[in-house]
Amino acid sequence: MDNLIKTLLVSQIVVCGMLVASILLQNRAEGLGKMFGGGGEVFRTKRGLEKFLYYFTIFLIAVLVVLSLAILKYAE
């Protein structure tokens, strides 16, 4: 059982690192300009790598939640 917890914790750390990288790689075109009234309201669809990173980030969040719940269940 102790080995399972260690494996889940290492998996959680790896998924967290991948999640951070996935978030940082996403397009940051809006920036702070939108906050101060700049930037036009242009509708853009996500394509290619941007779309993949978007869905991959959502997938990693789901995996992180499942791993967290598994650690909570198996921890004594």
N, C-alpha and C positions, 0 to 999 in steps of 0.2 A: 504493500500500500504506500509506503514511504517513497518508493521508486516512482510510482504513478504521480504523486504530488510533484516531485522534482521535474518529471517530464512535462507535466502541465505548466509548471512555472516557467521552465525554459521556453516552451512553446509560446506562452503569453508574452515573454520578453521579445522573442523574435517577431511575433505579430505586431507588437507595439512599435518596434523599429521600422517594420515595413509600412505601418500606418502613417508614421511621421514622414517617411520618405515620400509616400504617395500624396500626402497633403501638400508637402513642400514643392512637389513637381507640378502641381496643377497650375493652370493659367491664373496669373495675378493681374490681369489687365485693368481691373476696376480700380484698385488701390484706394487711396484716400480721396481722390478727386470727386467721387460720387458723394462723399460725406459733406463736402463743402459746396455742392451744387454744380460741380463741373462734370464733364462727360455726358455724352448724349444718351438717350434712352434707346439704344439700338438692340433689337432682338437678334440674338445669334443662337444657332443650334450647335450643340457639341458634336464634333466629328473626329474620327480617327483616334489618335492617342489621347486626346482630351476626354472623349467619351469613355474610352477604356479605363482611364485613371479614375473617372467619376464612379463608374460601377465597381471597380476594383476596391476603391475606398469604402464603399457601402458594404461590400462583401467582407472586407477586413474588420469593419466595425461589428458585423454580425458574428464573425469568428471570435473576436475578442470577448463579446458578451457571453457566448457559449463557453469559452474557456474559463471565464471568471465564474460563471455559475457552476461549472464542473469542479473547479478548485474549492468553491464554497461548500459543495456537497460532500466532497471526499476529505476535506480537512476536518480534523477532530476537535 
